[in-house]
Amino acid sequence: MGDITGFLKIKRKEAGNRPVVERIYDFSEVEQILNSEDRILQAARCMDCGVPFCHWNCAVDNLIPEWNDLLFRGDWKAAYRRLSATNNFPEFTGRICPAPCEHSCVLNIQLESVTIRENEVAIVEKAFSEGYIKPIPPTNRTGKKIAVIGSGPSGMAAADLLNRAGHEVTLFEKEAKAGGLLRYGVPDFKLSKAVIDRRLDLMVKEGVSIRTNMNIGTDISVQNIVNQYDAICIAIGSAMPRDLMIEGRALNGIHFALDFLVAQNKINGGESVDTALPLNAKEKRVVVIGGGDTGSDCVGTAIRQKASGVTQIEILPKPPMVRTPDNPWPFYAKVMKTTTSHEEGCERIWSVSTARFTGAEGNVTGVEIEDVEWQMTEPGCSMNIIPDTRRIIEADLVLLALGFVHPVSDGLVDELCVELDVQKNIKTEKGHATSIPKVFAAGDAVSGASLVVRAIASGRRAAIEIDRFLRLPSDDGSG
Ligand SMILES: Cc1cc2nc3c(=O)[nH]c(=O)nc-3n(C[C@H](O)[C@H](O)[C@H](O)COP(=O)(O)OP(=O)(O)OC[C@H]3O[C@@H](n4cnc5c(N)ncnc54)[C@H](O)[C@@H]3O)c2cc1C
């Protein structure tokens, strides 16, 4: 550890965001990158505390104190080597991970945590700009062929590691471009798609074959893939949205959040959009139902499309500003979060349930809400409607951001007859093996909708198991 009292002398300093008045006129990334000198100072704040709780709360087991120390010493190259040892895509997590590591940082008990996520992205961006991330194709090939189905972060991570292990990997994707929710869900203002293209380009140069516009189970049978490949990794995500089947649901103008986000992402990416009139919030009163991150992404997108007003509603109570006694360090702090999209101008309402949608001439005109109160019960908590609190929020566009329930079963899942768990996610044993021989699964398709860092971790673990499986001696002893 370089500066043993760094955390006492140096305050947390974030890179900051572009000003609201500027950024709402474009879809470019909101967050900036701190200059190298300040970044090194920020790394000096890491205490190397002995028991790195940051590491404990990082799904990919990032060696955080180690690369912070290397960064503090100005050895950016070694810091990148240490970072990339556990994370295939620090440029993704460094931009959009909610950074559970920072919640667990020991400094966070009394002071502000180390800027771990920003340090991560600074290290990887320096590595790209200095040119020491280069394609390194494997020197030996095993002759084994693997199909990875789904090109989100879990599929990309599995494909990357398996290729590096010398296997011949084909990454199949049903959309026109690879990247999964990173490309089509997460807005450009959080993650520029050039960042995904840069990584995919590297993977292709290292030997991964990417085949887009291939919906496995629809365009080509899964059985066909199973017959052709030595192992298969299913990484199809969890794309079935949760619906809200209340009065008025069939009115025009009520859409799933992801359809709205996909349309804008496709337009930004120069792709054609499926519908004749792409979903757009221009001059509309927008109500986003669901207070999570997907909802927040809808807020930022609607603001950029020049909505006349945006309201985001949430059934849960407003979170506290600071940790409560039942949510102590080092666990993820369940506290009030204001995203950059919220800063751009939206009304937020908590503890409200949606009673019905109102409409005229087949179009939505409002969302009728009512207040609810939450009570702690044993076990869990219960929700009661507060009588006589019904009121209508006027709306021309309603976006349902209520999460995702499980992977889409039409096509691949149904054809394969793969065993599912009670939530209808793909069931795997510890080693990511499914109920079908030589078929493995990873990411949100297994865990349910989660985070990029967990998808990468899952893809990595699946790759290790697939590699182990392929190296097992076969029954006839041929190896
Ligand atoms: C709007 C939104 C914003 C988010 N923001 C964040 C964030 O800021 N930070 C964060 O950590 N997480 C965020 N997440 C969650 C994160 O994006 C996911 O957890 C992660 O992408 C899951 O990765 P995955 O590889 O398992 O699946 P996905 O990213 O969903 O990728 C699955 C891929 O499989 C493809 N596919 C599906 N079926 C087939 C088939 N039959 N044949 C071929 N291809 C197929 C899909 O087209 C898709 O490309 C967000 C999610 C959403 C929806």
The ligand as an SDF file (V2000), in Angstrom:
LIG
                    3D

 53 58  0  0  0  0  0  0  0  0999 V2000
  -33.2110   -0.7920  -19.2790 C   0  0  0  0  0  0  0  0  0  0  0  0
  -32.1990   -1.5730  -18.4960 C   0  0  0  0  0  0  0  0  0  0  0  0
  -31.1580   -0.8940  -17.8880 C   0  0  0  0  0  0  0  0  0  0  0  0
  -30.2190   -1.5860  -17.1480 C   0  0  0  0  0  0  0  0  0  0  0  0
  -29.2140   -0.8890  -16.5610 N   0  0  0  0  0  0  0  0  0  0  0  0
  -28.2970   -1.5450  -15.8390 C   0  0  0  0  0  0  0  0  0  0  0  0
  -27.2440   -0.8360  -15.2140 C   0  0  0  0  0  0  0  0  0  0  0  0
  -27.1620    0.3800  -15.2820 O   0  0  0  0  0  0  0  0  0  0  0  0
  -26.3050   -1.5450  -14.5160 N   0  0  0  0  0  0  0  0  0  0  0  0
  -26.3650   -2.9080  -14.4110 C   0  0  0  0  0  0  0  0  0  0  0  0
  -25.4820   -3.5140  -13.7880 O   0  0  0  0  0  0  0  0  0  0  0  0
  -27.3700   -3.6150  -14.9940 N   0  0  0  0  0  0  0  0  0  0  0  0
  -28.3320   -2.9620  -15.6960 C   0  0  0  0  0  0  0  0  0  0  0  0
  -29.3480   -3.6610  -16.2890 N   0  0  0  0  0  0  0  0  0  0  0  0
  -29.3650   -5.1320  -16.1700 C   0  0  0  0  0  0  0  0  0  0  0  0
  -28.3840   -5.7760  -17.1660 C   0  0  0  0  0  0  0  0  0  0  0  0
  -28.4760   -5.1490  -18.4170 O   0  0  0  0  0  0  0  0  0  0  0  0
  -28.6590   -7.2780  -17.2920 C   0  0  0  0  0  0  0  0  0  0  0  0
  -28.6150   -7.8600  -16.0110 O   0  0  0  0  0  0  0  0  0  0  0  0
  -27.6300   -7.9560  -18.1880 C   0  0  0  0  0  0  0  0  0  0  0  0
  -27.5790   -7.3690  -19.4680 O   0  0  0  0  0  0  0  0  0  0  0  0
  -27.9520   -9.4400  -18.3440 C   0  0  0  0  0  0  0  0  0  0  0  0
  -27.0220  -10.0150  -19.2170 O   0  0  0  0  0  0  0  0  0  0  0  0
  -27.3440  -11.3700  -20.0070 P   0  0  0  0  0  0  0  0  0  0  0  0
  -26.1770  -11.6130  -20.8630 O   0  0  0  0  0  0  0  0  0  0  0  0
  -27.7270  -12.4300  -19.0430 O   0  0  0  0  0  0  0  0  0  0  0  0
  -28.6570  -11.0690  -20.8560 O   0  0  0  0  0  0  0  0  0  0  0  0
  -29.0220   -9.9460  -21.9270 P   0  0  0  0  0  0  0  0  0  0  0  0
  -28.1870   -8.7430  -21.7830 O   0  0  0  0  0  0  0  0  0  0  0  0
  -30.4860   -9.7940  -21.8170 O   0  0  0  0  0  0  0  0  0  0  0  0
  -28.6510  -10.6100  -23.3140 O   0  0  0  0  0  0  0  0  0  0  0  0
  -29.3660  -11.7220  -23.8200 C   0  0  0  0  0  0  0  0  0  0  0  0
  -29.1880  -11.7470  -25.3270 C   0  0  0  0  0  0  0  0  0  0  0  0
  -29.7070  -12.9670  -25.8360 O   0  0  0  0  0  0  0  0  0  0  0  0
  -30.3570  -12.6920  -27.0790 C   0  0  0  0  0  0  0  0  0  0  0  0
  -31.2870  -13.7990  -27.3420 N   0  0  0  0  0  0  0  0  0  0  0  0
  -32.3810  -14.1340  -26.6350 C   0  0  0  0  0  0  0  0  0  0  0  0
  -32.9540  -15.2290  -27.1540 N   0  0  0  0  0  0  0  0  0  0  0  0
  -32.2040  -15.5930  -28.2070 C   0  0  0  0  0  0  0  0  0  0  0  0
  -32.2830  -16.6600  -29.1580 C   0  0  0  0  0  0  0  0  0  0  0  0
  -33.2550  -17.5690  -29.1060 N   0  0  0  0  0  0  0  0  0  0  0  0
  -31.3420  -16.7310  -30.1420 N   0  0  0  0  0  0  0  0  0  0  0  0
  -30.3410  -15.8230  -30.2160 C   0  0  0  0  0  0  0  0  0  0  0  0
  -30.2200  -14.7900  -29.3350 N   0  0  0  0  0  0  0  0  0  0  0  0
  -31.1270  -14.6810  -28.3440 C   0  0  0  0  0  0  0  0  0  0  0  0
  -31.0410  -11.3720  -26.8070 C   0  0  0  0  0  0  0  0  0  0  0  0
  -31.4040  -10.7180  -28.0080 O   0  0  0  0  0  0  0  0  0  0  0  0
  -29.9370  -10.6430  -26.0350 C   0  0  0  0  0  0  0  0  0  0  0  0
  -29.0680   -9.9780  -26.9250 O   0  0  0  0  0  0  0  0  0  0  0  0
  -30.3240   -2.9940  -17.0210 C   0  0  0  0  0  0  0  0  0  0  0  0
  -31.3750   -3.6850  -17.6210 C   0  0  0  0  0  0  0  0  0  0  0  0
  -32.3220   -2.9740  -18.3470 C   0  0  0  0  0  0  0  0  0  0  0  0
  -33.4630   -3.7110  -18.9700 C   0  0  0  0  0  0  0  0  0  0  0  0
  1  2  1  0
  2  3  1  0
  2 52  2  0
  3  4  2  0
  4  5  1  0
  4 50  1  0
  5  6  2  0
  6  7  1  0
  6 13  1  0
  7  8  2  0
  7  9  1  0
  9 10  1  0
 10 11  2  0
 10 12  1  0
 12 13  2  0
 13 14  1  0
 14 15  1  0
 14 50  1  0
 15 16  1  0
 16 17  1  0
 16 18  1  0
 18 19  1  0
 18 20  1  0
 20 21  1  0
 20 22  1  0
 22 23  1  0
 23 24  1  0
 24 25  2  0
 24 26  1  0
 24 27  1  0
 27 28  1  0
 28 29  2  0
 28 30  1  0
 28 31  1  0
 31 32  1  0
 32 33  1  0
 33 34  1  0
 33 48  1  0
 34 35  1  0
 35 36  1  0
 35 46  1  0
 36 37  1  0
 36 45  1  0
 37 38  2  0
 38 39  1  0
 39 40  1  0
 39 45  2  0
 40 41  1  0
 40 42  2  0
 42 43  1  0
 43 44  2  0
 44 45  1  0
 46 47  1  0
 46 48  1  0
 48 49  1  0
 50 51  2  0
 51 52  1  0
 52 53  1  0
M  END
$$$$
